[in-house]
């Protein structure tokens, strides 16, 4: 599917995750404190993390096994973070 084509900026990609009761409770409480529902709040948190260049680098440094799949988060000309493949 071509992203954004005729979708009116709708979100169409679903991610299903399971959380421990402890973290689900934290998510619910923080979402409530921010006047949001837990699901859109979790989406916002994931988007913020994926756009955090330092967090992406740290995660790859700690968890990355195959350097062939390593990405370099860079800011494009529109100011958005994109992932460039690391050519190693």
C-alpha positions as CSV (number, residue, x, y, z in Angstrom):
1,X,0.0,0.0,0.0
2,X,1.3,3.5,-0.8
3,X,1.4,5.4,2.4
4,X,-0.8,8.4,2.6
5,X,-2.3,7.8,-0.9
6,X,-6.0,8.7,-0.6
7,X,-6.2,7.9,3.1
8,X,-6.7,11.4,4.4
9,X,-3.8,11.0,6.9
10,X,-5.5,8.0,8.5
11,X,-3.4,5.7,10.6
12,X,-3.6,2.2,9.0
13,X,-0.7,0.3,10.4
14,X,-1.5,-1.6,13.6
15,X,1.0,-2.8,16.2
16,X,-0.2,-5.2,18.9
17,X,1.8,-5.3,22.1
18,X,1.5,-7.0,25.4
19,X,2.5,-5.2,28.6
20,X,2.9,-6.3,32.2
21,X,0.3,-5.1,34.6
22,X,2.8,-2.7,36.2
23,X,3.5,-0.9,32.9
24,X,-0.1,-0.9,31.7
25,X,-1.0,0.8,35.0
26,X,1.8,3.4,34.5
27,X,0.6,4.0,30.9
28,X,-3.0,4.4,32.0
29,X,-2.1,6.8,34.8
30,X,0.2,8.9,32.7
31,X,-2.3,9.0,29.9
32,X,-5.1,10.1,32.3
33,X,-2.8,12.8,33.7
34,X,-2.2,14.1,30.2
35,X,-5.9,14.0,29.4
36,X,-5.5,11.3,26.7
37,X,-6.8,7.7,26.2
38,X,-4.1,5.0,26.7
39,X,-3.9,3.8,23.1
40,X,-3.3,7.2,21.4
41,X,-1.0,8.1,24.2
42,X,1.1,4.9,23.7
43,X,1.2,5.7,19.9
44,X,2.5,9.2,20.8
45,X,5.2,7.7,23.1
46,X,6.3,5.3,20.4
47,X,6.5,8.0,17.8
48,X,8.5,10.3,20.2
49,X,10.9,7.4,20.9
50,X,11.4,6.5,17.2
51,X,12.2,10.2,16.4
52,X,14.7,10.5,19.2
53,X,18.1,10.2,17.5
54,X,20.0,9.6,20.7
55,X,17.6,6.9,21.9
56,X,17.7,5.1,18.6
57,X,21.6,5.1,18.7
58,X,21.7,3.9,22.3
59,X,19.2,1.1,21.6
60,X,21.3,-0.1,18.7
61,X,24.5,0.1,20.7
62,X,23.0,-2.0,23.5
63,X,20.8,-4.4,21.5
64,X,22.1,-4.4,17.9
65,X,23.5,-7.7,16.9
66,X,23.9,-7.3,13.1
67,X,25.7,-4.2,11.9
68,X,24.3,-4.8,8.4
69,X,20.9,-3.8,9.7
70,X,22.0,-0.8,11.7
71,X,20.3,2.5,10.8
72,X,21.5,6.0,11.2
73,X,18.7,8.5,12.3
74,X,19.1,11.7,10.3
75,X,17.0,14.8,9.9
76,X,15.9,15.3,6.3
77,X,15.4,18.7,4.6
78,X,11.8,18.9,6.0
79,X,13.1,18.5,9.5
80,X,11.7,14.9,9.9
81,X,13.8,12.1,11.3
82,X,14.4,9.4,8.7
83,X,16.5,6.2,9.0
84,X,19.4,5.8,6.6
85,X,21.0,2.4,6.2
86,X,24.5,2.2,7.6
87,X,26.7,1.2,4.7
88,X,29.2,-1.1,6.5
